[in-house]
Amino acid sequence: MINVRREKISKRMKYLQDLVPGCNKITDKAGMLNEIINYVQSLQRQVEDSD
C-alpha cells in the first residue's frame, strides 16, 4: 500500500518536473517544489496582467 502511494507520488513529481522548465536539473524535492511554486506563481501573474 505504501509503495503504491510512493509510486503515484513519484510519477506525479516526474510529471511536474517535465512541465516546469529547468526543474529536471534540481535533485532535492524541497528545491524542486519551490521551483514549481515559483513557476506557477509567475504564470498566475502573467494571466492576471493580461486581464
PyMOL Python script that loads the backbone (N, CA, C, O; Angstrom):
from pymol import cmd

cmd.read_pdbstr("""\
ATOM      1  N   MET A   1       0.829  -1.199   0.000  1.00  0.00           N
ATOM      2  CA  MET A   1       0.000   0.000   0.000  1.00  0.00           C
ATOM      3  C   MET A   1       0.872   1.263   0.000  1.00  0.00           C
ATOM      4  O   MET A   1       0.630   2.197  -0.764  1.00  0.00           O
ATOM      5  N   ILE A   2       1.881   1.273   0.862  1.00  0.00           N
ATOM      6  CA  ILE A   2       2.763   2.442   0.936  1.00  0.00           C
ATOM      7  C   ILE A   2       3.570   2.583  -0.352  1.00  0.00           C
ATOM      8  O   ILE A   2       3.780   3.694  -0.838  1.00  0.00           O
ATOM      9  N   ASN A   3       4.021   1.457  -0.902  1.00  0.00           N
ATOM     10  CA  ASN A   3       4.786   1.513  -2.150  1.00  0.00           C
ATOM     11  C   ASN A   3       3.954   2.041  -3.304  1.00  0.00           C
ATOM     12  O   ASN A   3       4.465   2.769  -4.155  1.00  0.00           O
ATOM     13  N   VAL A   4       2.677   1.682  -3.342  1.00  0.00           N
ATOM     14  CA  VAL A   4       1.781   2.179  -4.391  1.00  0.00           C
ATOM     15  C   VAL A   4       1.639   3.688  -4.265  1.00  0.00           C
ATOM     16  O   VAL A   4       1.662   4.408  -5.263  1.00  0.00           O
ATOM     17  N   ARG A   5       1.495   4.157  -3.044  1.00  0.00           N
ATOM     18  CA  ARG A   5       1.359   5.595  -2.806  1.00  0.00           C
ATOM     19  C   ARG A   5       2.632   6.333  -3.219  1.00  0.00           C
ATOM     20  O   ARG A   5       2.572   7.375  -3.872  1.00  0.00           O
ATOM     21  N   ARG A   6       3.779   5.784  -2.834  1.00  0.00           N
ATOM     22  CA  ARG A   6       5.052   6.413  -3.210  1.00  0.00           C
ATOM     23  C   ARG A   6       5.235   6.436  -4.721  1.00  0.00           C
ATOM     24  O   ARG A   6       5.744   7.402  -5.288  1.00  0.00           O
ATOM     25  N   GLU A   7       4.811   5.355  -5.356  1.00  0.00           N
ATOM     26  CA  GLU A   7       4.915   5.280  -6.805  1.00  0.00           C
ATOM     27  C   GLU A   7       4.053   6.355  -7.469  1.00  0.00           C
ATOM     28  O   GLU A   7       4.489   6.994  -8.426  1.00  0.00           O
ATOM     29  N   LYS A   8       2.835   6.555  -6.968  1.00  0.00           N
ATOM     30  CA  LYS A   8       1.950   7.593  -7.509  1.00  0.00           C
ATOM     31  C   LYS A   8       2.564   8.975  -7.318  1.00  0.00           C
ATOM     32  O   LYS A   8       2.541   9.811  -8.222  1.00  0.00           O
ATOM     33  N   ILE A   9       3.112   9.200  -6.130  1.00  0.00           N
ATOM     34  CA  ILE A   9       3.739  10.494  -5.853  1.00  0.00           C
ATOM     35  C   ILE A   9       4.930  10.701  -6.774  1.00  0.00           C
ATOM     36  O   ILE A   9       5.113  11.790  -7.317  1.00  0.00           O
ATOM     37  N   SER A  10       5.734   9.671  -6.952  1.00  0.00           N
ATOM     38  CA  SER A  10       6.901   9.751  -7.829  1.00  0.00           C
ATOM     39  C   SER A  10       6.506  10.085  -9.260  1.00  0.00           C
ATOM     40  O   SER A  10       7.136  10.926  -9.903  1.00  0.00           O
ATOM     41  N   LYS A  11       5.475   9.435  -9.753  1.00  0.00           N
ATOM     42  CA  LYS A  11       5.007   9.698 -11.114  1.00  0.00           C
ATOM     43  C   LYS A  11       4.523  11.134 -11.259  1.00  0.00           C
ATOM     44  O   LYS A  11       4.800  11.792 -12.262  1.00  0.00           O
ATOM     45  N   ARG A  12       3.808  11.610 -10.267  1.00  0.00           N
ATOM     46  CA  ARG A  12       3.287  12.987 -10.330  1.00  0.00           C
ATOM     47  C   ARG A  12       4.409  14.012 -10.222  1.00  0.00           C
ATOM     48  O   ARG A  12       4.367  15.056 -10.874  1.00  0.00           O
ATOM     49  N   MET A  13       5.407  13.715  -9.400  1.00  0.00           N
ATOM     50  CA  MET A  13       6.555  14.616  -9.289  1.00  0.00           C
ATOM     51  C   MET A  13       7.302  14.663 -10.622  1.00  0.00           C
ATOM     52  O   MET A  13       7.722  15.734 -11.062  1.00  0.00           O
ATOM     53  N   LYS A  14       7.466  13.517 -11.256  1.00  0.00           N
ATOM     54  CA  LYS A  14       8.138  13.456 -12.557  1.00  0.00           C
ATOM     55  C   LYS A  14       7.349  14.253 -13.595  1.00  0.00           C
ATOM     56  O   LYS A  14       7.928  14.962 -14.418  1.00  0.00           O
ATOM     57  N   TYR A  15       6.028  14.131 -13.546  1.00  0.00           N
ATOM     58  CA  TYR A  15       5.174  14.881 -14.462  1.00  0.00           C
ATOM     59  C   TYR A  15       5.366  16.387 -14.258  1.00  0.00           C
ATOM     60  O   TYR A  15       5.493  17.136 -15.227  1.00  0.00           O
ATOM     61  N   LEU A  16       5.386  16.825 -13.005  1.00  0.00           N
ATOM     62  CA  LEU A  16       5.603  18.244 -12.713  1.00  0.00           C
ATOM     63  C   LEU A  16       6.980  18.690 -13.184  1.00  0.00           C
ATOM     64  O   LEU A  16       7.127  19.779 -13.739  1.00  0.00           O
ATOM     65  N   GLN A  17       7.992  17.848 -12.963  1.00  0.00           N
ATOM     66  CA  GLN A  17       9.342  18.181 -13.417  1.00  0.00           C
ATOM     67  C   GLN A  17       9.364  18.409 -14.924  1.00  0.00           C
ATOM     68  O   GLN A  17      10.032  19.320 -15.411  1.00  0.00           O
ATOM     69  N   ASP A  18       8.636  17.583 -15.651  1.00  0.00           N
ATOM     70  CA  ASP A  18       8.607  17.712 -17.106  1.00  0.00           C
ATOM     71  C   ASP A  18       7.881  18.980 -17.551  1.00  0.00           C
ATOM     72  O   ASP A  18       8.187  19.525 -18.611  1.00  0.00           O
ATOM     73  N   LEU A  19       6.931  19.452 -16.759  1.00  0.00           N
ATOM     74  CA  LEU A  19       6.162  20.646 -17.119  1.00  0.00           C
ATOM     75  C   LEU A  19       6.916  21.947 -16.856  1.00  0.00           C
ATOM     76  O   LEU A  19       6.758  22.920 -17.594  1.00  0.00           O
ATOM     77  N   VAL A  20       7.726  21.963 -15.816  1.00  0.00           N
ATOM     78  CA  VAL A  20       8.380  23.198 -15.385  1.00  0.00           C
ATOM     79  C   VAL A  20       9.785  23.278 -15.987  1.00  0.00           C
ATOM     80  O   VAL A  20      10.612  22.400 -15.740  1.00  0.00           O
ATOM     81  N   PRO A  21      10.059  24.320 -16.772  1.00  0.00           N
ATOM     82  CA  PRO A  21      11.376  24.458 -17.403  1.00  0.00           C
ATOM     83  C   PRO A  21      12.504  24.524 -16.372  1.00  0.00           C
ATOM     84  O   PRO A  21      12.420  25.266 -15.394  1.00  0.00           O
ATOM     85  N   GLY A  22      13.550  23.745 -16.603  1.00  0.00           N
ATOM     86  CA  GLY A  22      14.719  23.759 -15.734  1.00  0.00           C
ATOM     87  C   GLY A  22      14.566  22.983 -14.448  1.00  0.00           C
ATOM     88  O   GLY A  22      15.528  22.843 -13.693  1.00  0.00           O
ATOM     89  N   CYS A  23      13.394  22.481 -14.186  1.00  0.00           N
ATOM     90  CA  CYS A  23      13.124  21.793 -12.924  1.00  0.00           C
ATOM     91  C   CYS A  23      13.771  20.412 -12.874  1.00  0.00           C
ATOM     92  O   CYS A  23      14.054  19.900 -11.791  1.00  0.00           O
ATOM     93  N   ASN A  24      14.004  19.812 -14.024  1.00  0.00           N
ATOM     94  CA  ASN A  24      14.578  18.473 -14.034  1.00  0.00           C
ATOM     95  C   ASN A  24      16.047  18.459 -13.611  1.00  0.00           C
ATOM     96  O   ASN A  24      16.623  17.388 -13.419  1.00  0.00           O
ATOM     97  N   LYS A  25      16.656  19.636 -13.463  1.00  0.00           N
ATOM     98  CA  LYS A  25      18.047  19.718 -13.020  1.00  0.00           C
ATOM     99  C   LYS A  25      18.165  19.771 -11.504  1.00  0.00           C
ATOM    100  O   LYS A  25      19.258  19.620 -10.959  1.00  0.00           O
ATOM    101  N   ILE A  26      17.046  19.986 -10.823  1.00  0.00           N
ATOM    102  CA  ILE A  26      17.040  20.087  -9.364  1.00  0.00           C
ATOM    103  C   ILE A  26      16.840  18.690  -8.788  1.00  0.00           C
ATOM    104  O   ILE A  26      15.917  17.975  -9.180  1.00  0.00           O
ATOM    105  N   THR A  27      17.711  18.306  -7.854  1.00  0.00           N
ATOM    106  CA  THR A  27      17.661  16.931  -7.352  1.00  0.00           C
ATOM    107  C   THR A  27      16.876  16.777  -6.057  1.00  0.00           C
ATOM    108  O   THR A  27      16.263  15.731  -5.842  1.00  0.00           O
ATOM    109  N   ASP A  28      16.873  17.778  -5.192  1.00  0.00           N
ATOM    110  CA  ASP A  28      16.149  17.616  -3.923  1.00  0.00           C
ATOM    111  C   ASP A  28      14.685  18.025  -4.079  1.00  0.00           C
ATOM    112  O   ASP A  28      14.362  18.954  -4.819  1.00  0.00           O
ATOM    113  N   LYS A  29      13.821  17.325  -3.379  1.00  0.00           N
ATOM    114  CA  LYS A  29      12.376  17.536  -3.531  1.00  0.00           C
ATOM    115  C   LYS A  29      11.941  18.923  -3.076  1.00  0.00           C
ATOM    116  O   LYS A  29      11.088  19.543  -3.711  1.00  0.00           O
ATOM    117  N   ALA A  30      12.515  19.414  -1.990  1.00  0.00           N
ATOM    118  CA  ALA A  30      12.129  20.735  -1.493  1.00  0.00           C
ATOM    119  C   ALA A  30      12.476  21.810  -2.517  1.00  0.00           C
ATOM    120  O   ALA A  30      11.669  22.703  -2.776  1.00  0.00           O
ATOM    121  N   GLY A  31      13.650  21.731  -3.089  1.00  0.00           N
ATOM    122  CA  GLY A  31      14.055  22.693  -4.105  1.00  0.00           C
ATOM    123  C   GLY A  31      13.199  22.605  -5.345  1.00  0.00           C
ATOM    124  O   GLY A  31      12.848  23.619  -5.949  1.00  0.00           O
ATOM    125  N   MET A  32      12.864  21.381  -5.719  1.00  0.00           N
ATOM    126  CA  MET A  32      12.026  21.176  -6.892  1.00  0.00           C
ATOM    127  C   MET A  32      10.631  21.749  -6.663  1.00  0.00           C
ATOM    128  O   MET A  32      10.092  22.438  -7.530  1.00  0.00           O
ATOM    129  N   LEU A  33      10.046  21.468  -5.505  1.00  0.00           N
ATOM    130  CA  LEU A  33       8.714  22.000  -5.203  1.00  0.00           C
ATOM    131  C   LEU A  33       8.733  23.521  -5.143  1.00  0.00           C
ATOM    132  O   LEU A  33       7.790  24.174  -5.589  1.00  0.00           O
ATOM    133  N   ASN A  34       9.796  24.082  -4.597  1.00  0.00           N
ATOM    134  CA  ASN A  34       9.931  25.537  -4.538  1.00  0.00           C
ATOM    135  C   ASN A  34       9.978  26.126  -5.947  1.00  0.00           C
ATOM    136  O   ASN A  34       9.346  27.147  -6.217  1.00  0.00           O
ATOM    137  N   GLU A  35      10.715  25.494  -6.830  1.00  0.00           N
ATOM    138  CA  GLU A  35      10.803  25.955  -8.213  1.00  0.00           C
ATOM    139  C   GLU A  35       9.450  25.847  -8.919  1.00  0.00           C
ATOM    140  O   GLU A  35       9.076  26.731  -9.690  1.00  0.00           O
ATOM    141  N   ILE A  36       8.727  24.774  -8.657  1.00  0.00           N
ATOM    142  CA  ILE A  36       7.399  24.590  -9.248  1.00  0.00           C
ATOM    143  C   ILE A  36       6.444  25.671  -8.757  1.00  0.00           C
ATOM    144  O   ILE A  36       5.685  26.238  -9.543  1.00  0.00           O
ATOM    145  N   ILE A  37       6.481  25.956  -7.461  1.00  0.00           N
ATOM    146  CA  ILE A  37       5.626  27.005  -6.894  1.00  0.00           C
ATOM    147  C   ILE A  37       5.947  28.350  -7.528  1.00  0.00           C
ATOM    148  O   ILE A  37       5.040  29.091  -7.908  1.00  0.00           O
ATOM    149  N   ASN A  38       7.231  28.671  -7.645  1.00  0.00           N
ATOM    150  CA  ASN A  38       7.630  29.937  -8.268  1.00  0.00           C
ATOM    151  C   ASN A  38       7.141  30.027  -9.711  1.00  0.00           C
ATOM    152  O   ASN A  38       6.679  31.078 -10.154  1.00  0.00           O
ATOM    153  N   TYR A  39       7.246  28.928 -10.430  1.00  0.00           N
ATOM    154  CA  TYR A  39       6.811  28.899 -11.828  1.00  0.00           C
ATOM    155  C   TYR A  39       5.303  29.116 -11.939  1.00  0.00           C
ATOM    156  O   TYR A  39       4.842  29.898 -12.771  1.00  0.00           O
ATOM    157  N   VAL A  40       4.547  28.427 -11.104  1.00  0.00           N
ATOM    158  CA  VAL A  40       3.087  28.569 -11.132  1.00  0.00           C
ATOM    159  C   VAL A  40       2.684  29.993 -10.750  1.00  0.00           C
ATOM    160  O   VAL A  40       1.765  30.559 -11.342  1.00  0.00           O
ATOM    161  N   GLN A  41       3.369  30.569  -9.766  1.00  0.00           N
ATOM    162  CA  GLN A  41       3.070  31.947  -9.374  1.00  0.00           C
ATOM    163  C   GLN A  41       3.376  32.917 -10.509  1.00  0.00           C
ATOM    164  O   GLN A  41       2.638  33.879 -10.720  1.00  0.00           O
ATOM    165  N   SER A  42       4.464  32.670 -11.240  1.00  0.00           N
ATOM    166  CA  SER A  42       4.781  33.557 -12.364  1.00  0.00           C
ATOM    167  C   SER A  42       3.733  33.427 -13.472  1.00  0.00           C
ATOM    168  O   SER A  42       3.374  34.419 -14.107  1.00  0.00           O
ATOM    169  N   LEU A  43       3.246  32.213 -13.701  1.00  0.00           N
ATOM    170  CA  LEU A  43       2.169  32.029 -14.679  1.00  0.00           C
ATOM    171  C   LEU A  43       0.904  32.749 -14.232  1.00  0.00           C
ATOM    172  O   LEU A  43       0.202  33.356 -15.041  1.00  0.00           O
ATOM    173  N   GLN A  44       0.624  32.675 -12.946  1.00  0.00           N
ATOM    174  CA  GLN A  44      -0.562  33.338 -12.404  1.00  0.00           C
ATOM    175  C   GLN A  44      -0.466  34.850 -12.598  1.00  0.00           C
ATOM    176  O   GLN A  44      -1.444  35.494 -12.977  1.00  0.00           O
ATOM    177  N   ARG A  45       0.716  35.416 -12.338  1.00  0.00           N
ATOM    178  CA  ARG A  45       0.905  36.855 -12.533  1.00  0.00           C
ATOM    179  C   ARG A  45       0.724  37.236 -14.003  1.00  0.00           C
ATOM    180  O   ARG A  45       0.137  38.273 -14.310  1.00  0.00           O
ATOM    181  N   GLN A  46       1.229  36.398 -14.905  1.00  0.00           N
ATOM    182  CA  GLN A  46       1.077  36.676 -16.335  1.00  0.00           C
ATOM    183  C   GLN A  46      -0.395  36.692 -16.738  1.00  0.00           C
ATOM    184  O   GLN A  46      -0.821  37.540 -17.522  1.00  0.00           O
ATOM    185  N   VAL A  47      -1.158  35.764 -16.204  1.00  0.00           N
ATOM    186  CA  VAL A  47      -2.590  35.704 -16.516  1.00  0.00           C
ATOM    187  C   VAL A  47      -3.296  36.928 -15.950  1.00  0.00           C
ATOM    188  O   VAL A  47      -4.140  37.525 -16.617  1.00  0.00           O
ATOM    189  N   GLU A  48      -2.954  37.299 -14.729  1.00  0.00           N
ATOM    190  CA  GLU A  48      -3.588  38.462 -14.102  1.00  0.00           C
ATOM    191  C   GLU A  48      -3.234  39.741 -14.845  1.00  0.00           C
ATOM    192  O   GLU A  48      -4.077  40.626 -14.987  1.00  0.00           O
ATOM    193  N   ASP A  49      -1.994  39.850 -15.322  1.00  0.00           N
ATOM    194  CA  ASP A  49      -1.561  41.045 -16.041  1.00  0.00           C
ATOM    195  C   ASP A  49      -2.212  41.164 -17.416  1.00  0.00           C
ATOM    196  O   ASP A  49      -2.363  42.267 -17.942  1.00  0.00           O
ATOM    197  N   SER A  50      -2.592  40.041 -17.988  1.00  0.00           N
ATOM    198  CA  SER A  50      -3.186  40.081 -19.327  1.00  0.00           C
ATOM    199  C   SER A  50      -4.667  40.436 -19.298  1.00  0.00           C
ATOM    200  O   SER A  50      -5.273  40.665 -20.346  1.00  0.00           O
ATOM    201  N   ASP A  51      -5.250  40.483 -18.110  1.00  0.00           N
ATOM    202  CA  ASP A  51      -6.686  40.828 -17.993  1.00  0.00           C
ATOM    203  C   ASP A  51      -6.946  42.288 -18.195  1.00  0.00           C
ATOM    204  O   ASP A  51      -8.094  42.726 -18.127  1.00  0.00           O
TER     205      ASP A  51
END
""", "prot")
cmd.dss("prot")
cmd.show_as("cartoon", "prot")
cmd.util.cbc("prot")
cmd.orient("prot")
